[in-house]
Amino acid sequence: MNKALLFLNGKIPKKNILPISKYQLIICTDGAYNSLKKTNIPIKIVIGDLDSLDSSVPENITLIKIEDQNTTDFDKALQYLVENNFSEVDILGGNGKESDHYLGNLSSALQFKNKIKICFYDKHYKSFFADNSTIIHDILNKKVSLFPFPIAENVKTKGLKYCLFDEVLELGNKIGTRNIAIENSFHLQFSNGNILLFLEI
């Protein structure tokens, strides 16, 4: 299983919350590289249209320039990972600066969700688009939020303080945020739509 760590140009936690050694590739977009260049993170690839680089890049780092203005740098990075047979990618810097970028990143993640497993991390939560049947272990007493994107039908949960029983979640109507796990395992099922699942770390 090939797994990558991708840095985007959002707010990156100061504390290292992910073990670098578990990734086969560490990659970043060009805007993110400006924040990472003075760290000891072993970046292997910088990808994007490269219009945001504010300095030269060492020779041991590969630059991949893709000038397509119809796709974001996040799209370009995801497409590269898919084409190179990566099955999973963890994201740091996916949110926390400009909110429209974060929403755009979620749209990209939704577009690629059936091609590669994508998980966003910040200092409080990990988040991802859940499968129609999802089981999470080691979650007791952690916060759990279910965010329909924009709708999810026949939603059922088990192991939460406030469970759902064959319900519809919809933006602008009913959502499922700020719940808490009361069992060590949390079960989620839904028939149609998409749910962005937030899990406290």
KENUMI-273383 format. One record per atom (N, C-alpha, C): x, y, z. Coordinates in steps of 0.2 Angstrom, whole numbers, plus 5000, padded with zeros to 4 digits. Each point is the difference from the previous one (the first is absolute). Example, Ala and Ser with C-alpha at 12.3 -4.5 7.8 and 13.67 -1.06 7.14 Angstrom:
# KENUMI-273383
506649725039499650065000500450065000499850054996500450065001499650055003
END
This chain:
# KENUMI-273383
500449945000499650065000500450065000500050044995500450064999499650065004500350045004499750055004500450065000499750064998500450064999499750055005500550055002499850065004500150064996499450044999500050064996499950065004500450054999499950065004499750054995499550035002499650064996500250065004499850064996500250065003499550035005499849965005499650025005500450015007499649995005500350015007500349935002500749995000500349945002500150005008499849955003500150005007500850005002500150045005500750015002500349935003499649965003500249945003499949954995500549954999500049954995499549955002499450004997499549955003499949944996500449994994500149944996500749985000500149935001500749974999500250004993500550044998500350004994500249944997500249955004500349944998499549954996499450015001499549954998499850024992500350054998499850024993500549984995499849984994500449984994500250064996499650065001500250064996499750065004500450055001499850075003500050054994499550034999499950044994499650075003500150054996499750065002499850054994499550045000499950054995500550055001500150044994500550055000499950065006499450025001499850045005500249985007499949935001500249975007500750005001500449994994500750005001500450065003499750064999500350065003500049995008499549975002499949995008500549945002500149964996500449945002500750004999500350044996500750004997500550005006499850035006500550015005499949955005499649954999499949945005500449944997500049955004500449944998499549954998499550024997499549954997500349984993500049934999500449984994499550004994499950064997499550014995500449974994499649964996500349974994499850034993499450035000499750034994499650065002500150054996499650065000499650014994499350005000499650004994499550065000499850024994499550054999500250044994499750064999500250044995500750045001500249995006500750035003500050085000499450034999500050075000500150035007499949965006500150025006500749995004500449974996500749995003500350075001500350015006500350075001500849995001500349944998500749995000500149944996500749984999500249944996499949945005500049944996499849945004500749964999500249965005500649965000499949954995500649984997500049954994499749935002500049985007499849945002499250005000499750054999499250005000499850014993499549964998499850004993499450054999500150044995499550054998499549974995499450005001499549984995499650064998500050034994499750064998499449984996499450025002499449984996499650074999500050034994499750064999499250015000499749945000499350004999499650045005499750064998499750045004499349985002499749954997499449975001500049965006500549985003500149965006500450035005499949995007500450035005500649965001500550025004500649975001499849935004499550005004499849945004499849954995499650024995499749964995500749964996500450054999500649974996500449955004500150015007500349965004499649935001499450015001499649935000500049964994500050044994500049964994500749974999500550035002500749975000500049945004499850005006500049945005499649954997499450014997499649954997500449964994500350054996500349974994500649965002500350015006500649965003499849955005499449985000499749945003500150015008499950065002499950015008499349995002499949965005499349985002499750055006500550035003499850045006500450075000499750055002500450065001499750045006500450025005499950045006500150074998499650055002500150074998500150045006500550045000500150055005500050074996499750055004500050074997499450004995499549965001499450004995499550065002500150025006499550065002500450045005499650055003500350055005500350064998500050024993500250064998499450044996499949994994499550034996499449954999499450015003499549955000499749984994500150044994499849984994500449954997500750005002500449954998499849935003499850005006499849945004499449974997499550044998499549984996500149974994500550034996500249974994500449945001500449995005500349945002499649945001499450025003499549955002499749974993499950054996499749984993500449964996500750015000500549964997500049935003500050005007500049935003499449964999499450034999499449974998500149974993500350044995500149984994500449944999500549995004500549955000499949945005499450005004499949965006500049934998499849984993500049934998500649984997500550044999500649994997500649995005500050035006500550005005499750025007500249975005499750015007500450065002499650065002500250065002499850025007500550025004499850025007500450065001499650055003500350075002500149995007500650045002500150005007500250085002499750015006500250075004500249985007500150055004500249985007499549975004499450014998499449975004499749944997499950004993499649944997500349974994499849944998500149984994499349994996500050024994499450004996500149974993499449964998500049974994499349984998499949994993499349984998500049935001499449985005499949945002499849954995500149945000499749954996499349995002499649974996499349995002499949955006500549965002500049965006500750015003500050035005500750025003500049985008500549975002500149985007500750045002500050035006500550045003500249975007500649975001500249975006500450055005500049995006500450045005499850075000499450015001499750074999499650025006500049965005499650015007500250075002499550045002500050075003500350054995500149984994500250054995499450044996500150064998499550034997499949984993499449994997499949984993499450054997500250024994499550044996499949974994499350004998499849984993499850064996500350014995499850064996499849984993499350014999499849984993500350044994500149974995500350044994499749994994499450034998499650045004499549965004499949944998499449965003500349935000499749965005500149935001499349975003499949944997499349975001500149945004499449985004500049945004500649995004500250055004500650005004499849975007500549955001499949965007500750015003500050015007500649995004499949965006500649975002500049965006500650025004500050015007500650015004500150085001499550044999500050075001499550025006500150055003499550035005499450014997500050034994499350024997500049964993499749945000500049964994499550024995500149984994499550024994499749934998499450004998499649944999499750014993500349994994499750004994499850074998500450055001499850074999500450034994499750064999500350044994500450065003500650014998500450065002500150044994499950065001500150054994500250075002500450034996500350065001499450055000499950055005499550045001499449985003500049935002499549975004500349975006500149935000500349975005500749974999500450015004500749985000500249965006500549975001500249955005500750025004500150075001500650025003500049995008500650005003500150015007499749945004500149944997499849945004500649975004499949955003500549975004499949925000500649975000499949925000500049985007499549955001499949985007500249925000500249984994500349935000500750004996500449955001500650004997500050004992499449974998500050004992499350044998500150034995499550044997499849984993499349984999499849984993499650054997500150014993499650054996499849964994499350014998499849974994499550064997500050004993499650044997499949984993499450014996499949974994500250044994499950075000500250044995500350075002500350034996500350075002500749995002500350055004500650005002500050035007500549975004500150035007500750015001500250065002500750025002500049995008500449955002500049985007500650035003499950035006500550035004500149965006500649985002500249965006500550035004499950015006500550035004500649965001500650035000500649965000500450025007
END
